[in-house]
Amino acid sequence: MMEDFSRKEIGTAVIIYKDQHSDLAGIMAEIVERTGALVRENLGLNPAQRCELHILEDWGSFIDQAAPQYLRLLLRLLKPLWQGRMERTFQVAGGWMLPWGKKLSVGIKPPDILGRSQSELGKRLFVPVPDLLEKFRHLTCHEYTHACTAHLRLPFWLNEGLAMRMVDYLAGYQTVLENTHALGMTESTIRQLRKATRLAAESSEALLELYSGGYWLVRELEGADPLFLRNLLSRKRTSREIISRIQSVSDSIAVFQ
């Protein structure tokens, strides 16, 4: 299967692409390099190890190509159990990062497919980016940041907040809408958080609160102590320890407990 694809190595990452996407692969390589530098400078983390990046044209071929060989048969047998969720996610997501043990796989939709994707969450959360190639850059930065933090197994809200903040640094401006700062965490969302580590893609209001809450909390932590995030992320910590440490510099963490 791999003979139909080319490979481009960039540090510890490998970009896998069709010849028709060679220009996009070059852009992706540049963003991976820049994001690795941003993650190192702002978070004190190294670039992701054993990370593959793919141009995401459809979710099925991505899974077939990205999954480790030893898992492919099992995934095919269990496909009826996860196919529906993948199809729904593909309709709204511009990209994703999947961990397979020590191997990490990032998929980013090309600009022509991004233009057909509709996400109400994205419209309410992010500053509009009409240039689809620029949006491709932002998504690559966001998902590759997730790859760089994957080994820490961070809480969802913190993981997303960090990724959105790295996109700010890449873009050179605030990419999250200012009015999201006023959003609060509702009791409904807090109850869902206490019951599960992940929220269903259908819980749009809860996801909006979590994404925006995580982003603005990261901004607050940066302002309180420029070295706080580097120290917090210096090793893997439990969610309880993360919350305890954040409590020492911010009252905003109370809603995530």
C-alpha positions in Angstrom: 0.0 0.0 0.0 2.8 2.4 0.8 4.2 2.3 -2.7 1.5 4.8 -3.8 2.8 7.3 -1.2 5.9 9.4 -0.7 7.5 10.2 2.6 9.1 13.4 3.8 11.1 13.3 7.1 11.2 16.4 9.3 13.1 15.8 12.5 11.4 13.1 14.4 8.2 13.3 12.3 7.4 11.7 8.9 4.9 13.1 6.5 3.1 10.6 4.2 1.4 11.9 1.1 0.4 11.3 -2.5 2.4 13.1 -5.2 -0.5 15.4 -5.9 -0.2 16.7 -2.4 3.6 17.4 -2.5 3.1 21.2 -2.1 0.9 20.6 1.0 3.5 18.2 2.4 6.1 20.9 2.1 3.8 23.4 4.0 3.1 20.7 6.6 6.8 20.1 7.1 7.4 23.8 7.7 4.6 24.0 10.2 5.8 20.9 12.0 9.2 22.5 12.4 7.8 25.8 13.5 5.4 24.2 16.0 8.2 22.0 17.4 10.1 25.2 18.1 7.1 26.9 19.7 6.3 23.9 21.9 9.9 23.9 23.1 10.1 27.6 23.7 6.7 28.0 25.4 6.0 24.7 27.0 9.5 23.2 27.5 8.6 20.1 25.5 10.4 18.2 22.8 8.9 17.5 19.4 6.8 14.4 19.2 8.6 11.1 18.8 7.4 8.5 16.2 4.8 10.8 14.7 3.3 10.3 11.2 1.4 13.1 9.5 -1.1 12.4 6.7 -3.2 14.4 4.3 -6.7 13.4 5.5 -8.9 12.7 2.4 -11.2 10.1 4.0 -11.2 8.5 7.4 -11.2 4.9 6.2 -8.0 5.0 4.3 -6.4 7.1 7.1 -7.1 4.4 9.6 -5.9 1.6 7.3 -2.7 3.4 6.7 -2.0 5.0 10.1 -2.8 2.0 12.4 0.1 -0.3 13.4 0.1 -3.5 11.4 -0.7 -5.7 14.4 -4.0 -3.7 15.0 -5.3 -3.6 11.5 -7.2 -6.9 11.4 -8.7 -6.2 14.8 -9.9 -2.8 13.7 -11.5 -4.2 10.6 -13.4 -6.8 12.7 -14.6 -4.2 15.1 -15.4 -1.6 12.4 -19.1 -1.7 13.0 -18.6 -0.5 16.6 -16.6 2.6 15.8 -17.5 3.4 12.2 -20.4 5.7 13.0 -18.5 7.9 15.4 -15.6 8.3 12.9 -18.0 9.2 10.1 -19.7 11.9 12.3 -16.4 13.3 13.5 -15.0 13.4 9.9 -17.9 15.6 8.8 -17.0 18.4 11.3 -13.3 18.0 12.2 -10.5 19.6 10.2 -8.0 17.1 11.6 -7.2 14.8 14.4 -4.4 13.1 16.3 -4.6 9.4 17.2 -2.2 7.7 19.6 -1.4 4.0 18.9 0.7 3.2 21.9 4.1 4.8 21.2 3.2 5.7 17.6 1.3 8.9 16.9 -0.7 9.6 13.8 -2.0 13.1 12.7 -4.4 13.6 9.9 -5.2 17.0 8.4 -7.8 17.7 5.7 -6.5 19.4 2.5 -7.9 22.8 1.7 -10.4 21.6 -0.9 -12.0 19.2 1.7 -11.8 21.8 4.5 -14.0 24.1 2.4 -16.8 21.5 2.6 -16.5 20.8 6.3 -19.0 22.4 8.6 -18.5 22.9 12.3 -20.8 25.1 14.4 -18.4 24.8 17.2 -15.6 26.2 15.1 -17.7 29.1 14.0 -18.5 30.0 17.6 -15.0 29.5 18.9 -12.5 30.7 16.4 -11.8 34.0 14.5 -12.8 33.2 10.9 -10.0 32.2 8.5 -11.2 32.6 4.9 -7.9 31.4 3.5 -8.2 27.6 3.5 -4.5 27.2 3.1 -3.9 29.3 6.3 -6.5 27.2 8.0 -4.6 24.1 7.0 -1.5 25.6 8.7 -3.4 26.3 11.9 -4.9 22.8 12.0 -1.5 21.2 11.5 -0.1 23.3 14.3 -3.0 22.4 16.6 -2.9 18.6 16.0 0.9 18.4 16.1 0.9 20.2 19.4 -1.4 17.4 20.6 1.2 14.9 19.4 3.9 16.7 21.4 1.8 16.6 24.7 0.3 13.0 24.1 2.8 11.4 26.5 1.5 13.5 29.4 -2.1 12.4 29.1 -3.4 15.8 30.0 -7.1 16.6 30.9 -9.1 17.4 27.7 -9.6 21.1 28.5 -5.9 21.7 29.2 -4.8 19.7 26.1 -7.1 21.8 23.9 -6.2 25.1 25.6 -2.5 24.5 24.9 -3.0 23.5 21.3 -5.1 26.6 20.6 -2.5 28.8 22.3 0.3 27.4 20.1 -1.8 28.3 17.0 -1.9 31.9 18.4 1.9 32.0 18.4 2.1 30.5 15.0 -0.5 32.9 13.5 0.8 36.0 15.3 -2.6 36.9 16.6 -5.4 35.7 18.9 -7.3 33.1 17.0 -10.0 32.5 19.5 -13.0 34.9 19.5 -12.9 37.4 22.4 -16.5 36.9 23.3 -15.8 33.3 24.4 -14.0 34.8 27.4 -17.4 35.5 28.9 -18.6 31.9 28.7 -18.9 30.1 32.0 -19.0 26.4 32.8 -22.6 25.3 33.4 -23.6 22.9 36.0 -24.6 20.4 33.2 -21.1 20.5 31.8 -19.5 20.1 35.2 -21.7 17.0 35.9 -20.7 15.5 32.5 -17.0 16.1 33.3 -17.3 14.3 36.6 -18.9 11.2 34.9 -16.6 10.9 31.9 -13.1 11.8 30.6 -14.5 12.6 27.1 -17.6 14.3 26.0 -19.6 13.1 23.0 -19.2 15.2 19.8 -22.9 16.0 20.0 -22.4 17.9 23.3 -21.6 21.1 21.4 -22.4 23.5 24.2 -20.3 21.6 26.7 -17.4 21.3 24.2 -17.6 25.1 23.5 -17.3 25.7 27.3 -14.4 23.3 27.6 -12.4 24.5 24.6 -12.9 28.2 25.5 -12.4 27.6 29.3 -9.1 25.7 28.6 -7.8 28.4 26.3 -8.5 31.3 28.6 -7.1 29.4 31.6 -3.8 28.8 29.7 -3.7 32.6 28.9 -4.3 33.3 32.6 -1.5 30.9 33.7 0.9 32.5 31.2 0.2 35.9 32.7 0.5 34.8 36.3 3.9 33.1 35.8 5.7 32.8 32.5 7.4 29.6 33.7 4.4 27.9 35.2 3.4 25.8 32.2 7.0 24.7 31.6 7.1 23.5 35.2 3.7 21.9 35.1 4.5 19.9 32.0 8.0 18.8 33.0 6.6 15.4 33.8 3.4 13.3 33.7 1.0 14.2 36.5 -2.4 13.1 37.6 -5.4 15.4 36.9 -5.7 16.0 40.7 -2.1 17.1 40.9 -2.5 19.3 37.8 -5.6 21.0 39.4 -3.8 21.4 42.7 -0.9 23.2 41.1 -3.1 25.4 39.0 -5.1 26.4 42.1 -2.0 27.9 43.6 -2.0 30.6 40.9 -5.6 30.8 39.6 -9.1 30.7 41.0 -10.5 29.8 37.5 -9.6 26.1 37.9 -12.5 25.6 40.3 -14.9 24.9 37.5 -12.9 22.0 36.3 -12.8 20.1 39.6 
